[in-house]
Structure formats: C-alpha cells, structure tokens
Amino acid sequence: MHKSIEQINERIRDGSARVVTAEEMPGLVDELGEEGALKEVDVVTTGTFGAMCSSGAFLNFGHSEPPIRMERIWLNDVEAYGGLA
C-alpha cells in the first residue's frame, strides 16, 4: 500500500485522516496486520513530554510598548513552550 504525501495532506485538509500515536500503532498492527494498519493509518505521531534542547526555534516578535511577557503560546493551534530549555 502506497500513499503519497499529497493524498495524506488532502485527507488531513478534509478531516478524514486517521492519526494515531506511536504507542497505539503496535496494537493496530496486531489487530489489522501490517497491510491493514498501513491502509487504515495516515499519520503516526511521536513526541516527548518535555522540551528537548536540540529541537527548537527562536522567534523574534520585536519589542512592544509597553513590554509584554508571553506566558501561553500557540503556533497553528498547537501549544508551544516559551523559554529556553
């Protein structure tokens, strides 16, 4: 089973993509077999609980007047960590 990035992106856009965590994937493979899981799942997510020092970005929004502090930050509706690891 081959899915192109374009096909997966289209399913993400139209809301029909099947997204599972890396922790869920082995159970799906046990239940559906490798081919069945490949057909069923479009995206497997992975992540860590905390910020990692080797992955990050510096975003400079300039200085506002009066100065502000960003305490809760979202990028594309995903909560982000603000500060240095």
C-alpha positions in Angstrom: 0.0 0.0 0.0 1.5 3.3 -1.1 0.1 6.7 -0.1 1.6 9.8 -1.5 2.2 12.9 0.7 -0.3 14.7 -1.5 -3.0 12.1 -0.7 -2.3 12.2 3.0 -2.3 16.0 3.0 -5.7 16.0 1.3 -7.1 13.7 3.9 -5.7 16.0 6.6 -7.3 19.0 4.9 -10.7 17.4 4.6 -10.6 16.0 8.1 -10.7 12.3 7.2 -7.1 11.4 8.1 -6.6 8.7 10.7 -4.0 9.9 13.2 -2.6 7.6 15.9 0.2 7.8 18.4 3.3 5.7 18.3 2.0 3.9 21.4 -1.3 2.9 19.6 0.3 1.7 16.4 1.6 -1.8 17.7 -2.0 -2.6 18.8 -3.4 -1.7 15.4 -0.8 -3.9 13.7 -1.7 -6.8 16.0 -5.4 -6.2 15.2 -5.3 -5.4 11.5 -1.9 -6.8 10.4 0.8 -4.7 8.7 -1.1 -4.2 5.5 -4.3 -3.4 7.2 -2.7 -0.9 9.5 -0.9 0.8 6.6 -4.2 1.1 4.8 -6.0 2.5 7.9 -3.5 4.9 9.3 -2.3 8.1 7.6 -0.1 9.7 10.3 1.7 8.3 13.3 2.6 11.0 15.9 5.6 10.9 18.3 6.7 13.3 20.9 8.3 13.9 24.3 6.7 15.2 27.5 9.2 18.0 27.8 11.1 20.4 25.6 14.2 19.0 24.0 17.3 21.1 23.8 18.2 20.0 20.3 14.9 20.9 18.7 13.5 24.4 18.8 13.2 27.7 17.1 13.8 31.3 18.1 11.0 33.6 17.0 11.6 37.3 17.5 8.5 39.4 17.6 10.3 42.6 18.4 9.7 44.8 21.4 6.3 46.1 22.2 5.4 49.2 24.1 4.5 48.6 26.9 6.7 45.4 27.2 4.7 42.1 27.4 5.6 38.6 28.5 4.3 35.6 26.6 3.1 33.1 29.2 1.0 30.8 27.0 1.9 30.4 23.3 0.2 28.6 20.4 1.6 28.0 16.9 -1.1 26.8 14.4 -3.4 25.9 17.3 -0.6 23.7 18.9 0.5 24.9 22.4 4.2 25.7 22.3 6.9 26.0 25.0 8.1 29.5 25.6 11.6 29.9 27.1 14.9 28.2 26.9 15.4 24.5 27.6 
